[in-house]
Amino acid sequence: MSPGKQPTERIVLLAIAICALVLFGLSAPGAVAQSDAAQAANDEIRLNIEERVPPGWLRWDPDQVPLRPERWRRRMPRQCRTQGGYREHCSGERRVPESQGEARARRDRLGLGSRLTARWLMHRSPFDEWIRSVAHLGEEANLRFPVPGGRMGRGVGRVRRGSVRHRRHNGLDIGAPEGTSILAAQSGLVAYSDNGITGFGNAVLILHRGGFTTFYAHCSETLVAAGEFVERGQVIAKVGETGFAWAPHLHFEWRQRGWVRDPEPRLVNGEGERARRGRRIQ
Ligand SMILES: [Zn+2]
């Protein structure tokens, strides 16, 4: 061993020590960065709804809309009256907010907000990703009556008027003056808030825990956007008569995994008492 080698070894050892320190110093924040990256990658998983629905759903079939409802036709503004049914139906003025920030990211990641989303939830069981996104919400057995001061009108399955007489009524109509607040019946995730479903005008669809959904239609405007979480009792829209409506009212639907359920026995007023027909319900 030559005496000149020792300083070289020291330098090498020192260099190794410095490298180790530098690597150690970088590795701790590096690990955090990596977990952030994993989280980001997880967030990058996108549910592309167009790939999930049957191909036929992508061709939106205008013949599915109720044809020639003469009663509505006469009441609609001139520009909404068309020949050959309601292919160019009048949905009223589109008044819906735009998703922002985190809600917008959630909407895009989960494939919410489109009428395909609404159609899926109104006919099929929600996708696992959607079920998981509301799994943390509390369990709520009953439904908050969504229009304080409103009156219950036609219920589920009751005979409809005119040319849509043969079609089952899938919800509960609640009469109230234009502009009355509509409340979320339970806490949930807004899956749809737009004016793209024929006949329903400005409408909101909320996904709840356990594969349940509530739907609020004919609104003069909606106040929540797809991807937002809402609390039970939160104001989500205003009563109106957009779409096929003969007077201001809320068309309210309650479904479980796409199956229509009658909400009436589950509705409670602000005091938690059963909501009954025949008088205004608060
Ligand atoms: Zn209705």
Boltz pocket constraint, residues with backbone or C-beta under 6 A from the ligand:
constraints:
  - pocket:
      binder: B
      contacts: [[A, 169], [A, 171], [A, 172], [A, 173], [A, 250], [A, 251], [A, 252]]
      max_distance: 6.0
